[in-house]
Amino acid sequence: MKDFLDQQIKVHLKRLNPWWETGKLDFPAAGLRPRAYLGQVLALLSDESLHRAVVLLGPRRVGKTILIQHLIGELLRRGISGQCCAYVEMDHPLLHGQTLESLIAQIEQATPQGQGLRFLFFDEIQSHKDWEKHLKPLVDHRPDLRLLVSGSAAAALKRQSTESGAGRFTDFLLPPLTFDEYLSLREEPSEIEEGENTAGDAPQHGRYRVRDLARLNSQFADYINYGGYPELALSDTVRGNPVRFVKSDIVEKVLLRDLPQLYGIQDIQELNALFTLLAFNTAEEVSLEQISQRSGVGKPTIQRYIEYLESAFLIRRVFRVDQDGRRYQRSRSFKVYLTNPAMFAGLFGARSADDAEFGHLVETAIFAQRFHTSARLNYARWGKRDYEVDLVESSQGLRPTGALEIKWSDRNAQRPEELRGLIRFARQNALPEVWATTRGVFSNTEVEGVRIYQWPAAVMAYHDGVNAVNSAGQLSL
């Protein structure tokens, strides 16, 4: 039986890394606008004081491989030799059975002019058995290497990184496109930019110039239906069949391949049915009892499935707090959100801005801008009259620091006193200002000593996305 020859592997590696000879990024990605997180990942990778490998996590199809190509392009632009940068697709058949050590040795033999620090990128690392065990000694004993690994099986990478890479690996979650990223990628000009807001009174720390609010809302609706994935944002062909792209290429691969391999799930149809049910109820309050009765699946199994779906970055639970911002000890209810609103369109078809479900998709989109930050997000509901606040942000000490009511309507801009739950929560927790969204109105009013800023939901989503990137995960209302 013939085995792969080292020469074949070297030829393959040279084909993957044309910049070894040209010194330029010869990939289609070179002409694409990079993700907004490029600088943050590059800073982690370049920081000599960390002595850690970067584990690039994220859902399928959010642009991890393209980000790696942009990282290489930026290193080349900064004067790093092309022979000091290497990209390896670990799932290629030629590389099966190869160790990280042997691949590095072949890279070094093929690039004798590479001197000083080497930047190595191993994509689809989950294809390499026990990758974390092989990566640790490289971090410990090769200070001349800067290592980044990435892969599609996000749940597996996260668990293996956490269990085996303590002190040696730094996880970086690449989220779906934020609204501001989506606007920057599209060819059509954005209808919003940073600058003095001329449409109404707004707080000092977050002013935006909106040229055409109706058009911005149309762009926001497109983002909700198609915007979370770069391919959907950029390709009219892919956008023409979002069901095939999202359901077949993303959801089913996670449910049929990633999670079963990692957790030994036997009943894939049962898991798929649960995910579909939760996706359809995005932004709704649910309970394990309700789901069990509806699906006929036991609560312990449902709990396990939900944890799996969260680990794959498909959904996120948000838990209930009381009027003081404290978690209920025995609460059995929670809200569930898709981490990317475009999944809804991919599963159930696109929705227009006037459809009944669109308000829940707006809420999902605003939460999605914040899920990848370190903010503690909850919702509040309390009292016999069921006072509610859609989003409560808390400090590390669990003290409420912000509150937001998410509406896709302008009613409360004319009647802010009807935001009773928001006002009561603010007074109870001494919040001097709170927020609410509208469909198309800016408003700045005071009710019972509480300042209420109301912005169009599209502007709020843009603001949250900008903050999430600029503050490196520390987002504030």
C-alpha positions as CSV (number, residue, x, y, z in Angstrom):
1,M,0.0,0.0,0.0
2,K,1.4,3.4,-1.0
3,D,1.7,6.2,1.5
4,F,1.7,9.9,0.9
5,L,5.2,11.2,0.1
6,D,6.7,14.2,1.9
7,Q,7.3,15.8,-1.5
8,Q,3.6,15.6,-2.3
9,I,2.8,17.3,1.0
10,K,5.4,20.0,0.3
11,V,3.9,20.7,-3.1
12,H,0.5,21.0,-1.5
13,L,1.7,23.4,1.2
14,K,3.4,25.6,-1.5
15,R,0.1,25.6,-3.4
16,L,-1.7,26.8,-0.3
17,N,0.9,29.5,0.4
18,P,1.7,31.3,-2.8
19,W,3.0,34.3,-0.8
20,W,6.1,32.2,0.0
21,E,7.3,33.1,-3.5
22,T,5.3,36.3,-4.3
23,G,5.3,38.0,-0.9
24,K,1.6,39.0,-1.7
25,L,-1.8,37.7,-0.7
26,D,-2.9,35.9,-3.8
27,F,-6.4,35.0,-2.7
28,P,-9.9,36.3,-3.6
29,A,-10.1,37.5,0.0
30,A,-7.5,40.2,-0.8
31,G,-10.2,42.2,-2.5
32,L,-12.9,41.9,0.2
33,R,-13.4,44.2,3.1
34,P,-12.1,42.5,6.3
35,R,-14.2,41.8,9.3
36,A,-14.2,44.5,12.0
37,Y,-12.5,42.1,14.4
38,L,-9.3,41.8,12.3
39,G,-7.3,44.2,14.6
40,Q,-8.4,42.5,17.8
41,V,-7.3,39.0,16.6
42,L,-4.1,40.3,15.2
43,A,-3.3,42.0,18.5
44,L,-3.8,38.7,20.3
45,L,-1.7,36.8,17.8
46,S,1.2,39.4,17.9
47,D,1.4,40.0,21.6
48,E,4.7,38.4,22.7
49,S,3.8,38.6,26.4
50,L,0.8,36.3,26.1
51,H,2.7,33.1,25.1
52,R,-0.7,31.6,24.0
53,A,-2.2,30.1,20.9
54,V,-5.4,31.7,19.6
55,V,-8.4,29.5,19.1
56,L,-10.7,31.2,16.6
57,L,-14.3,30.1,17.4
58,G,-17.6,30.9,15.7
59,P,-20.6,29.4,13.9
60,R,-20.2,28.0,10.5
61,R,-19.9,30.4,7.5
62,V,-19.2,33.6,9.5
63,G,-15.9,34.1,7.7
64,K,-13.2,32.5,9.9
65,T,-11.1,31.3,6.9
66,I,-11.4,34.7,5.2
67,L,-10.3,36.4,8.4
68,I,-7.2,34.2,8.5
69,Q,-6.4,35.2,4.9
70,H,-6.8,38.9,5.9
71,L,-4.6,38.3,8.9
72,I,-1.9,37.0,6.6
73,G,-2.4,39.9,4.2
74,E,-2.0,42.4,7.1
75,L,1.2,40.7,8.3
76,L,2.6,40.9,4.8
77,R,1.6,44.6,4.6
78,R,3.5,45.2,7.9
79,G,6.7,43.8,6.4
80,I,6.6,40.3,7.7
81,S,8.3,37.9,5.2
82,G,5.9,35.8,3.2
83,Q,8.0,32.7,4.2
84,C,7.2,33.5,7.9
85,C,3.5,33.0,7.3
86,A,1.9,29.6,6.7
87,Y,-1.7,28.5,6.2
88,V,-2.7,24.8,6.5
89,E,-6.1,23.2,5.8
90,M,-6.0,20.4,8.2
91,D,-8.9,18.5,6.6
92,H,-7.2,17.9,3.3
93,P,-6.8,14.2,2.6
94,L,-3.0,14.5,2.0
95,L,-2.6,15.7,5.6
96,H,-4.5,12.9,7.4
97,G,-2.2,11.3,9.9
98,Q,0.3,14.2,9.9
99,T,1.2,15.7,13.3
100,L,1.4,19.4,13.9
101,E,5.1,18.9,14.6
102,S,5.8,17.1,11.3
103,L,3.9,19.8,9.4
104,I,5.8,22.6,11.0
105,A,9.1,20.8,10.2
106,Q,8.0,20.5,6.5
107,I,7.0,24.2,6.5
108,E,10.4,25.2,7.8
109,Q,12.2,23.1,5.2
110,A,10.1,24.6,2.5
111,T,10.8,28.2,3.7
112,P,14.5,28.4,4.6
113,Q,14.4,32.2,4.3
114,G,11.8,32.5,7.0
115,Q,13.7,34.1,9.9
116,G,12.5,35.3,13.4
117,L,8.9,34.8,14.4
118,R,6.7,32.5,12.3
119,F,2.9,32.9,12.1
120,L,1.2,29.6,11.6
121,F,-2.5,29.2,10.9
122,F,-4.1,25.7,11.1
123,D,-7.7,25.8,9.7
124,E,-10.3,23.0,10.3
125,I,-8.1,21.8,13.3
126,Q,-10.9,19.5,14.5
127,S,-9.8,17.1,11.8
128,H,-6.6,16.5,13.7
129,K,-7.2,14.0,16.5
130,D,-6.2,15.3,20.0
131,W,-5.1,18.6,18.4
132,E,-5.1,20.4,21.8
133,K,-2.6,17.9,23.2
134,H,-0.2,18.5,20.4
135,L,-0.7,22.3,20.4
136,K,0.2,22.7,24.1
137,P,3.9,21.7,23.9
138,L,4.3,23.9,20.9
139,V,3.1,26.9,23.0
140,D,5.4,25.9,25.8
141,H,8.5,25.1,23.9
142,R,8.4,27.1,20.7
143,P,8.4,30.8,21.6
144,D,9.4,31.6,18.0
145,L,5.9,30.5,16.8
146,R,2.7,32.5,16.8
147,L,-0.1,30.0,16.4
148,L,-3.8,30.3,15.5
149,V,-6.1,27.4,15.0
150,S,-9.7,27.5,13.8
151,G,-12.4,25.1,12.7
152,S,-16.1,24.7,11.9
153,A,-17.0,22.4,14.8
154,A,-17.2,25.3,17.2
155,A,-18.7,23.3,20.0
156,A,-15.9,20.8,19.9
157,L,-13.2,23.4,19.7
158,K,-14.7,25.3,22.6
159,R,-14.9,22.3,24.9
160,Q,-11.4,21.0,24.0
161,S,-9.9,24.4,24.4
162,T,-11.4,25.0,27.8
163,E,-10.6,21.5,29.1
164,S,-7.0,21.2,27.9
165,G,-5.8,24.7,27.1
166,A,-6.0,26.5,30.4
167,G,-3.3,29.2,30.5
168,R,-2.1,28.3,27.0
169,F,-5.0,29.0,24.7
170,T,-7.0,32.2,24.2
171,D,-10.5,31.7,22.7
172,F,-11.8,34.4,20.3
173,L,-15.4,34.2,19.2
174,L,-16.0,35.5,15.7
175,P,-19.8,36.3,15.7
176,P,-22.1,36.7,12.8
177,L,-22.0,40.0,11.0
178,T,-23.1,43.0,13.1
179,F,-25.4,45.5,11.4
180,D,-22.7,48.0,10.9
181,E,-20.4,45.4,9.4
182,Y,-23.2,44.3,7.0
183,L,-23.7,47.9,5.8
184,S,-20.0,48.3,5.3
185,L,-19.8,45.2,3.1
186,R,-22.8,46.0,0.8
187,E,-22.2,48.0,-2.3
188,E,-25.1,50.3,-1.7
189,P,-24.2,53.3,0.5
190,S,-25.2,53.1,4.2
191,E,-27.9,55.5,5.3
192,I,-26.3,56.0,8.7
193,E,-22.9,57.3,9.8
194,E,-21.3,58.7,12.9
195,G,-22.0,62.4,13.4
196,E,-24.4,65.0,14.8
197,N,-28.0,63.6,14.8
198,T,-30.3,66.1,13.1
199,A,-33.4,64.0,13.5
200,G,-33.9,64.6,17.2
201,D,-32.3,65.0,20.6
202,A,-29.8,62.2,21.5
203,P,-27.3,61.6,24.3
204,Q,-23.8,62.9,23.9
205,H,-22.0,59.6,23.7
206,G,-23.9,58.1,20.8
207,R,-24.9,60.4,17.9
208,Y,-25.5,59.3,14.4
209,R,-26.4,61.1,11.2
210,V,-29.3,59.4,9.4
211,R,-29.7,60.5,5.8
212,D,-32.9,58.5,5.0
213,L,-34.5,56.7,7.9
214,A,-37.0,54.8,5.7
215,R,-34.2,53.5,3.6
216,L,-32.2,52.6,6.7
217,N,-35.1,50.6,7.9
218,S,-35.2,48.8,4.6
219,Q,-31.5,48.0,5.0
220,F,-32.2,46.8,8.5
221,A,-34.9,44.5,7.3
222,D,-32.5,43.1,4.7
223,Y,-30.0,42.5,7.4
224,I,-32.5,40.7,9.6
225,N,-33.4,38.3,6.7
226,Y,-30.0,37.9,5.0
227,G,-27.3,39.8,6.9
228,G,-25.6,37.5,9.5
229,Y,-23.4,35.6,7.0
230,P,-20.9,37.3,4.7
231,E,-21.9,35.1,1.7
232,L,-25.6,36.0,2.2
233,A,-24.7,39.7,2.5
234,L,-22.5,39.7,-0.6
235,S,-24.0,37.1,-3.0
236,D,-27.3,37.6,-4.8
237,T,-27.2,34.0,-5.9
238,V,-26.9,32.7,-2.3
239,R,-29.5,35.2,-1.2
240,G,-31.9,33.9,-3.8
241,N,-32.0,30.6,-1.9
242,P,-31.3,31.3,1.8
243,V,-33.1,28.1,2.9
244,R,-30.5,25.9,1.1
245,F,-27.6,28.0,2.4
246,V,-28.7,28.3,6.0
247,K,-30.5,25.0,6.5
248,S,-28.3,22.7,4.4
249,D,-24.9,24.3,4.7
250,I,-25.0,25.5,8.3
251,V,-27.8,24.1,10.5
252,E,-27.8,20.5,9.2
253,K,-24.1,20.2,9.3
254,V,-24.0,21.3,12.9
255,L,-26.9,19.0,13.9
256,L,-25.9,16.1,11.8
257,R,-22.1,16.2,12.0
258,D,-20.7,18.4,14.7
259,L,-22.9,17.7,17.7
260,P,-23.4,14.0,17.2
261,Q,-19.7,13.4,16.9
262,L,-19.0,15.5,20.0
263,Y,-21.7,14.4,22.3
264,G,-22.8,11.0,20.9
265,I,-26.4,12.1,20.2
266,Q,-28.4,9.3,18.9
267,D,-31.8,10.8,17.9
268,I,-30.8,13.5,15.4
269,Q,-34.4,14.0,14.2
270,E,-35.5,14.7,17.8
271,L,-32.7,17.3,18.1
272,N,-33.5,18.9,14.8
273,A,-37.2,19.1,15.7
274,L,-36.3,20.8,19.0
275,F,-34.1,23.4,17.3
276,T,-36.7,24.2,14.7
277,L,-39.3,24.7,17.5
278,L,-36.9,27.0,19.4
279,A,-35.9,28.9,16.3
280,F,-39.6,29.6,15.5
281,N,-40.1,30.9,19.0
282,T,-37.0,33.2,19.0
283,A,-37.5,36.1,21.5
284,E,-40.3,34.3,23.2
285,E,-40.5,33.2,26.8
286,V,-40.6,29.4,27.1
287,S,-40.1,26.7,29.7
288,L,-38.9,23.2,29.8
289,E,-42.4,22.0,30.8
290,Q,-43.9,23.7,27.7
291,I,-41.3,22.3,25.4
292,S,-41.6,18.8,26.9
293,Q,-45.4,18.8,26.5
294,R,-45.1,20.1,22.9
295,S,-42.3,17.8,21.8
296,G,-43.0,14.7,23.9
297,V,-39.3,14.7,25.0
298,G,-38.3,14.4,28.6
299,K,-37.0,17.6,30.4
300,P,-33.5,16.3,31.1
301,T,-33.0,15.4,27.5
302,I,-34.3,18.8,26.4
303,Q,-31.9,20.5,28.8
304,R,-29.0,18.6,27.3
305,Y,-30.1,19.4,23.8
306,I,-30.3,23.1,24.6
307,E,-26.9,23.1,26.1
308,Y,-25.6,21.5,22.9
309,L,-27.3,24.0,20.7
310,E,-25.8,26.8,22.8
311,S,-22.3,25.4,22.6
312,A,-22.7,25.4,18.8
313,F,-23.6,29.1,18.9
314,L,-27.0,28.4,17.3
315,I,-29.1,29.7,20.1
316,R,-28.7,31.6,23.4
317,R,-30.8,31.5,26.5
318,V,-31.6,34.7,28.5
319,F,-32.8,34.3,32.0
320,R,-35.4,36.2,34.0
321,V,-34.7,38.6,36.8
322,D,-36.9,40.5,39.3
323,Q,-37.5,44.2,39.8
324,D,-34.1,44.4,41.6
325,G,-32.2,42.7,38.8
326,R,-31.8,39.4,40.8
327,R,-32.2,36.0,39.2
328,Y,-35.2,33.9,40.3
329,Q,-33.9,30.9,42.2
330,R,-36.7,28.6,41.0
331,S,-37.7,30.2,37.8
332,R,-38.4,27.6,35.1
333,S,-38.9,30.1,32.3
334,F,-36.4,31.7,30.0
335,K,-36.2,33.4,26.7
336,V,-34.5,31.8,23.7
337,Y,-32.9,33.7,20.9
338,L,-31.3,32.7,17.6
339,T,-27.7,34.0,17.7
340,N,-28.3,35.2,14.1
341,P,-31.7,36.4,12.9
342,A,-30.9,35.3,9.3
343,M,-31.3,31.7,10.5
344,F,-35.0,32.4,10.8
345,A,-35.3,33.4,7.1
346,G,-33.2,30.4,6.2
347,L,-35.6,28.0,8.1
348,F,-39.0,29.6,7.5
349,G,-38.5,32.2,4.8
350,A,-37.9,35.9,4.8
351,R,-40.3,38.2,6.6
352,S,-41.3,41.8,5.7
353,A,-41.1,44.7,8.1
354,D,-44.9,44.6,8.5
355,D,-45.3,40.9,9.3
356,A,-46.5,39.9,12.7
357,E,-43.2,38.0,13.6
358,F,-41.0,40.9,12.6
359,G,-41.0,42.5,16.0
360,H,-39.5,39.3,17.5
361,L,-36.8,39.3,14.8
362,V,-36.0,42.9,15.6
363,E,-35.5,41.9,19.2
364,T,-33.4,38.9,18.1
365,A,-31.2,41.2,16.0
366,I,-30.6,43.6,18.8
367,F,-29.7,40.9,21.2
368,A,-27.5,39.3,18.5
369,Q,-25.3,42.5,18.5
370,R,-24.5,41.9,22.1
371,F,-24.2,38.1,22.6
372,H,-20.5,38.0,21.8
373,T,-19.7,40.6,24.4
374,S,-18.9,40.1,28.1
375,A,-22.1,41.9,29.1
376,R,-24.5,40.0,31.4
377,L,-27.9,40.0,29.6
378,N,-31.2,39.2,31.2
379,Y,-34.9,40.2,30.9
380,A,-37.0,41.4,33.8
381,R,-40.6,40.3,34.6
382,W,-42.3,40.7,38.0
383,G,-45.5,41.5,39.9
384,K,-49.1,40.6,39.5
385,R,-49.4,43.0,36.6
386,D,-46.5,41.3,34.8
387,Y,-44.2,44.4,34.5
388,E,-41.5,43.5,32.0
389,V,-38.3,44.9,30.5
390,D,-36.9,43.2,27.4
391,L,-33.2,43.6,28.1
392,V,-31.4,44.2,31.4
393,E,-27.7,44.7,31.4
394,S,-25.8,44.0,34.7
395,S,-22.3,44.7,36.0
396,Q,-20.1,41.9,37.2
397,G,-21.5,42.4,40.7
398,L,-25.0,41.7,39.2
399,R,-26.2,45.3,39.8
400,P,-28.4,46.5,36.9
401,T,-26.5,49.1,34.9
402,G,-28.9,49.5,31.9
403,A,-32.3,48.7,30.7
404,L,-33.8,48.6,27.2
405,E,-37.4,48.0,25.9
406,I,-37.4,46.8,22.3
407,K,-40.4,47.9,20.2
408,W,-41.0,47.9,16.5
409,S,-43.6,50.7,16.8
410,D,-43.7,54.5,17.4
411,R,-46.5,54.4,19.9
412,N,-44.4,54.8,23.0
413,A,-42.6,57.8,21.5
414,Q,-45.9,59.7,21.8
415,R,-46.9,58.0,25.0
416,P,-43.7,57.3,27.0
417,E,-45.7,57.0,30.2
418,E,-46.9,53.6,28.9
419,L,-43.5,52.2,29.3
420,R,-44.5,51.3,32.9
421,G,-42.2,48.3,33.4
422,L,-39.1,50.3,32.1
423,I,-39.9,53.3,34.3
424,R,-40.5,51.2,37.4
425,F,-37.4,49.2,36.9
426,A,-35.3,52.4,36.5
427,R,-36.7,54.0,39.7
428,Q,-36.2,50.8,41.7
429,N,-32.6,50.5,40.6
430,A,-31.7,54.2,40.6
431,L,-31.0,54.3,36.8
432,P,-31.0,57.9,35.7
433,E,-31.6,57.0,32.1
434,V,-33.1,54.1,30.2
435,W,-33.7,53.2,26.6
436,A,-36.4,52.1,24.2
437,T,-36.5,51.5,20.5
438,T,-39.1,52.7,18.0
439,R,-39.6,52.0,14.3
440,G,-38.9,55.5,13.0
441,V,-38.8,58.2,15.7
442,F,-36.2,59.8,17.9
443,S,-37.4,60.9,21.3
444,N,-35.9,62.3,24.5
445,T,-38.4,62.6,27.4
446,E,-38.5,62.5,31.2
447,V,-41.2,60.6,33.0
448,E,-41.3,60.4,36.9
449,G,-37.7,61.6,37.1
450,V,-36.4,59.0,34.6
451,R,-34.8,60.1,31.3
452,I,-36.1,57.9,28.4
453,Y,-34.1,57.9,25.2
454,Q,-36.0,56.4,22.3
455,W,-34.1,55.5,19.1
456,P,-35.2,53.7,15.9
457,A,-34.3,50.0,16.3
458,A,-32.1,50.2,13.2
459,V,-30.0,53.0,14.8
460,M,-29.8,51.1,18.1
461,A,-28.6,47.9,16.3
462,Y,-26.0,50.0,14.5
463,H,-24.9,51.6,17.7
464,D,-24.6,48.3,19.5
465,G,-22.6,46.7,16.7
466,V,-20.2,49.6,16.7
467,N,-19.8,49.5,20.4
468,A,-19.3,45.8,20.5
469,V,-16.3,46.1,18.2
470,N,-14.8,49.3,19.5
471,S,-14.9,48.4,23.1
472,A,-13.4,44.9,22.6
473,G,-16.4,43.1,24.1
474,Q,-17.3,45.7,26.7
475,L,-20.6,47.1,25.5
476,S,-22.8,49.6,27.4
477,L,-26.2,50.9,26.7
